């Protein structure tokens, strides 16, 4: 019996030695206090669910506190995410839809964007999704000449002026490029280059940010580009369409979050 127990223990130890090393959970708050701005809930009419959740996951994993914000206004439209078509007769509030990301009360509930004060935060992050171009700006209608929601413009200018980092994923660089001069970003590839892993269907936005005066850098979905001078960090995320390789999106947002937190501590 003793020998069988010894064998079992050795087998168990061998199995455990092959498992990934667990992360050490540190005290939250040491990573700073980060504002996250949402634009609804869902890729086609708000914040992409994966981008929003991955952002919060990586902030939590890296020891940051964060608060969630969204504008208290009606959405441009409500999309049927199966048919990818607008739904007639349905009108929803951006802040209420964004609150689907929140849990609990107090600091973890969704807050009105007009309450976001740059002096209370170390950085701000805008996850992507079509809400960027529909609800936080008029890009879907006006392209490079779009107007930004007044609080979105205020927040971006306040953080930039205060030399505090700004994180952007997928479509979100459109916002910063419109109101911040001569910044550098990535939105992925500049041509719709199909591969066995996916394709790049939103390259028209890359040309738009160039026309706004930004410098664009080609990067992969799992990478992040850092404009050290302006403290702007961007990652392509779902500018790249893929059916299965979501871990690349996860890794890219993780890299963006880590650089935002690094810059916040400089």
VEXDREN-2710 file (C-alpha; in Angstrom, 1 decimal):
% VEXDREN-2710
k/r/px/py/pz
1/UNK/0.0/0.0/0.0
2/UNK/2.8/2.4/0.9
3/UNK/4.6/1.7/-2.4
4/UNK/1.4/2.4/-4.4
5/UNK/0.9/5.6/-2.5
6/UNK/4.5/6.6/-3.2
7/UNK/4.0/5.8/-6.9
8/UNK/0.8/7.8/-6.9
9/UNK/2.5/10.8/-5.3
10/UNK/5.3/10.6/-7.9
11/UNK/2.8/10.5/-10.7
12/UNK/0.8/13.4/-9.2
13/UNK/4.0/15.5/-8.8
14/UNK/5.0/14.7/-12.4
15/UNK/1.6/15.7/-13.7
16/UNK/1.6/18.9/-11.7
17/UNK/5.1/19.8/-12.9
18/UNK/3.7/20.0/-16.4
19/UNK/1.0/22.5/-15.6
20/UNK/1.4/26.2/-16.3
21/UNK/2.9/28.2/-13.4
22/UNK/0.1/30.2/-11.7
23/UNK/0.2/33.9/-11.6
24/UNK/0.8/35.6/-8.3
25/UNK/-2.1/37.7/-7.3
26/UNK/-0.9/41.1/-6.1
27/UNK/-2.7/43.8/-4.2
28/UNK/-5.0/45.7/-6.6
29/UNK/-4.3/49.3/-6.8
30/UNK/-0.6/49.0/-7.2
31/UNK/-1.1/49.1/-11.0
32/UNK/-2.9/52.4/-10.9
33/UNK/-6.5/53.5/-11.5
34/UNK/-7.6/53.2/-15.1
35/UNK/-10.7/54.6/-16.7
36/UNK/-12.3/52.4/-19.4
37/UNK/-14.7/54.0/-21.9
38/UNK/-17.5/51.9/-23.5
39/UNK/-19.7/52.6/-26.4
40/UNK/-22.5/50.1/-26.0
41/UNK/-22.4/46.3/-26.0
42/UNK/-21.8/44.3/-29.1
43/UNK/-19.3/44.5/-32.1
44/UNK/-21.8/45.9/-34.6
45/UNK/-23.4/48.7/-32.5
46/UNK/-21.2/49.2/-29.4
47/UNK/-18.1/47.9/-27.7
48/UNK/-17.0/44.5/-28.8
49/UNK/-17.6/42.0/-26.0
50/UNK/-14.3/40.3/-26.3
51/UNK/-12.3/43.6/-26.4
52/UNK/-14.1/44.9/-23.4
53/UNK/-13.7/41.8/-21.3
54/UNK/-10.1/41.2/-22.3
55/UNK/-9.3/44.7/-21.3
56/UNK/-10.8/44.3/-17.9
57/UNK/-9.2/40.9/-17.5
58/UNK/-5.7/42.2/-18.2
59/UNK/-6.1/45.2/-16.0
60/UNK/-7.2/43.0/-13.2
61/UNK/-4.4/40.5/-13.8
62/UNK/-1.8/43.2/-13.7
63/UNK/-3.0/44.7/-10.4
64/UNK/-4.9/47.8/-11.7
65/UNK/-8.1/49.2/-10.4
66/UNK/-10.5/50.4/-13.1
67/UNK/-13.8/52.2/-13.5
68/UNK/-16.2/52.0/-16.4
69/UNK/-17.7/54.9/-18.3
70/UNK/-20.1/55.4/-21.2
71/UNK/-22.1/58.4/-22.6
72/UNK/-25.7/58.7/-21.5
73/UNK/-27.2/59.0/-24.9
74/UNK/-29.1/57.0/-27.5
75/UNK/-27.3/54.6/-29.9
76/UNK/-27.1/55.5/-33.5
77/UNK/-28.9/52.2/-34.2
78/UNK/-29.5/48.7/-32.8
79/UNK/-28.0/45.9/-34.8
80/UNK/-29.3/42.3/-35.3
81/UNK/-25.9/40.6/-34.6
82/UNK/-27.1/37.4/-36.5
83/UNK/-28.2/39.2/-39.7
84/UNK/-25.8/42.1/-39.3
85/UNK/-28.6/44.4/-40.1
86/UNK/-30.3/47.4/-38.2
87/UNK/-33.4/46.4/-36.2
88/UNK/-36.4/48.6/-36.9
89/UNK/-38.4/50.1/-34.0
90/UNK/-35.7/49.5/-31.4
91/UNK/-33.7/52.3/-29.8
92/UNK/-31.3/51.8/-26.9
93/UNK/-29.2/53.9/-24.5
94/UNK/-25.4/53.6/-24.8
95/UNK/-24.8/53.8/-21.1
96/UNK/-27.6/51.2/-20.3
97/UNK/-26.3/48.8/-22.9
98/UNK/-22.7/49.3/-21.7
99/UNK/-23.8/48.4/-18.2
100/UNK/-24.0/44.8/-19.4
101/UNK/-20.3/44.7/-18.8
102/UNK/-20.6/45.7/-15.1
103/UNK/-21.0/43.7/-12.0
104/UNK/-22.1/44.9/-8.6
105/UNK/-22.6/48.4/-7.4
106/UNK/-20.4/51.4/-6.4
107/UNK/-17.2/51.7/-8.3
108/UNK/-17.9/48.6/-10.5
109/UNK/-21.1/49.9/-12.0
110/UNK/-21.2/51.9/-15.2
111/UNK/-20.7/55.7/-14.8
112/UNK/-21.8/58.6/-17.0
113/UNK/-18.9/59.7/-19.1
114/UNK/-19.5/63.3/-18.2
115/UNK/-18.3/62.4/-14.7
116/UNK/-14.9/61.2/-15.9
117/UNK/-12.2/63.5/-14.4
118/UNK/-8.7/63.2/-15.6
119/UNK/-7.4/64.1/-12.1
120/UNK/-8.8/60.9/-10.7
121/UNK/-7.1/58.4/-13.1
122/UNK/-3.7/57.4/-14.2
123/UNK/-4.7/56.4/-17.8
124/UNK/-7.8/55.8/-20.0
125/UNK/-8.5/52.9/-22.4
126/UNK/-11.1/52.8/-25.2
127/UNK/-11.9/49.2/-26.3
128/UNK/-13.1/49.0/-29.9
129/UNK/-16.2/48.0/-31.8
130/UNK/-18.6/49.8/-34.2
131/UNK/-19.8/51.9/-31.3
132/UNK/-16.6/53.9/-31.7
133/UNK/-17.7/55.1/-35.2
134/UNK/-21.5/55.2/-34.5
135/UNK/-21.9/56.4/-30.9
136/UNK/-18.7/58.0/-29.8
137/UNK/-18.2/59.8/-33.1
138/UNK/-19.9/60.4/-36.5
139/UNK/-17.2/58.6/-38.4
140/UNK/-19.6/56.1/-40.0
141/UNK/-21.3/59.1/-41.7
142/UNK/-18.6/61.7/-42.0
143/UNK/-15.3/59.7/-42.3
144/UNK/-12.1/61.7/-41.7
145/UNK/-14.2/64.9/-41.1
146/UNK/-16.2/63.3/-38.2
147/UNK/-17.1/65.0/-35.0
148/UNK/-16.5/63.3/-31.6
149/UNK/-19.0/63.1/-28.7
150/UNK/-18.1/66.2/-26.6
151/UNK/-17.1/64.2/-23.6
152/UNK/-15.0/61.8/-25.7
153/UNK/-13.1/64.8/-27.1
154/UNK/-12.7/66.4/-23.7
155/UNK/-11.4/63.1/-22.1
156/UNK/-8.8/62.5/-24.9
157/UNK/-7.5/66.1/-24.8
158/UNK/-7.4/66.2/-21.0
159/UNK/-5.4/62.9/-20.8
160/UNK/-3.1/64.0/-23.6
161/UNK/-2.5/67.4/-22.1
162/UNK/-1.8/65.8/-18.7
163/UNK/0.7/63.4/-20.2
164/UNK/-1.3/60.4/-19.1
165/UNK/-1.5/57.3/-21.3
166/UNK/-4.3/56.5/-23.7
167/UNK/-5.0/52.9/-24.8
168/UNK/-6.9/52.1/-28.0
169/UNK/-8.0/48.9/-29.6
170/UNK/-9.3/48.1/-33.1
171/UNK/-11.3/51.1/-34.3
172/UNK/-10.6/53.4/-31.4
173/UNK/-7.5/55.1/-32.9
174/UNK/-10.0/57.0/-35.1
175/UNK/-11.0/59.0/-32.1
176/UNK/-7.6/60.0/-30.9
177/UNK/-6.3/60.7/-34.5
178/UNK/-9.2/63.1/-35.0
179/UNK/-8.4/65.4/-32.1
180/UNK/-4.7/64.8/-31.2
181/UNK/-2.1/66.2/-33.6
182/UNK/0.6/64.0/-35.2
183/UNK/0.2/60.9/-33.1
184/UNK/1.3/57.4/-34.2
185/UNK/-0.9/54.4/-34.1
186/UNK/-1.5/50.9/-35.5
187/UNK/-4.8/49.5/-36.8
188/UNK/-3.1/46.5/-38.3
189/UNK/-2.5/46.0/-42.0
190/UNK/-2.9/48.6/-44.7
191/UNK/-4.2/46.2/-47.3
192/UNK/-6.9/43.6/-47.0
193/UNK/-4.5/40.7/-47.2
194/UNK/-6.3/37.4/-46.9
195/UNK/-4.5/34.6/-45.2
196/UNK/-5.4/31.2/-43.9
197/UNK/-6.0/32.7/-40.5
198/UNK/-8.1/35.7/-41.4
199/UNK/-8.4/39.0/-43.3
200/UNK/-8.4/42.8/-42.8
201/UNK/-11.7/44.2/-44.0
202/UNK/-11.5/47.7/-42.4
203/UNK/-8.4/49.1/-44.1
204/UNK/-10.3/52.2/-45.3
205/UNK/-10.0/53.4/-41.7
206/UNK/-6.3/53.2/-41.9
207/UNK/-6.3/55.6/-44.8
208/UNK/-8.7/57.9/-42.9
209/UNK/-6.4/58.2/-39.9
210/UNK/-3.5/59.0/-42.3
211/UNK/-5.6/61.7/-43.8
212/UNK/-6.2/63.1/-40.3
213/UNK/-2.5/63.6/-40.0
214/UNK/-1.5/60.5/-38.0
215/UNK/1.3/58.1/-38.8
216/UNK/0.3/54.5/-39.2
217/UNK/2.4/51.5/-38.4
218/UNK/1.7/48.0/-39.7
219/UNK/1.3/45.4/-36.9
220/UNK/-0.2/42.0/-36.2
221/UNK/-3.3/41.4/-34.0
222/UNK/-1.2/40.1/-31.1
223/UNK/1.1/43.2/-31.1
224/UNK/0.7/46.7/-29.7
225/UNK/2.4/49.8/-31.0
226/UNK/3.6/52.5/-28.5
227/UNK/3.9/56.1/-29.3
228/UNK/6.2/56.9/-26.5
229/UNK/6.2/60.7/-27.1
230/UNK/2.4/61.1/-26.9
231/UNK/1.9/58.1/-24.6
232/UNK/-0.7/56.5/-27.0
233/UNK/-0.8/52.7/-27.2
234/UNK/-2.8/50.9/-29.8
235/UNK/-3.4/47.3/-30.9
236/UNK/-5.3/46.1/-34.1
237/UNK/-7.5/43.6/-32.3
238/UNK/-10.7/42.9/-34.4
239/UNK/-9.6/45.1/-37.3
240/UNK/-8.5/41.6/-38.2
241/UNK/-11.3/39.1/-38.8
242/UNK/-10.7/35.5/-37.7
243/UNK/-12.9/32.6/-37.0
244/UNK/-10.8/30.8/-34.5
245/UNK/-7.7/32.6/-33.4
246/UNK/-9.1/34.8/-30.7
247/UNK/-6.0/34.2/-28.5
248/UNK/-4.1/36.6/-30.8
249/UNK/-6.7/39.3/-29.9
250/UNK/-6.4/38.4/-26.2
251/UNK/-2.6/38.7/-26.4
252/UNK/-2.6/42.0/-28.3
253/UNK/-4.9/43.6/-25.8
254/UNK/-2.7/42.2/-23.0
255/UNK/0.3/43.9/-24.6
256/UNK/-1.6/47.2/-25.0
257/UNK/-2.7/47.1/-21.3
258/UNK/0.8/46.3/-20.1
259/UNK/2.3/49.3/-22.0
260/UNK/-0.4/51.6/-20.8
261/UNK/0.4/50.7/-17.2
262/UNK/4.1/51.0/-17.8
263/UNK/3.7/54.5/-19.2
264/UNK/1.4/55.4/-16.3
265/UNK/4.2/54.6/-13.8
266/UNK/6.9/56.5/-15.6
END
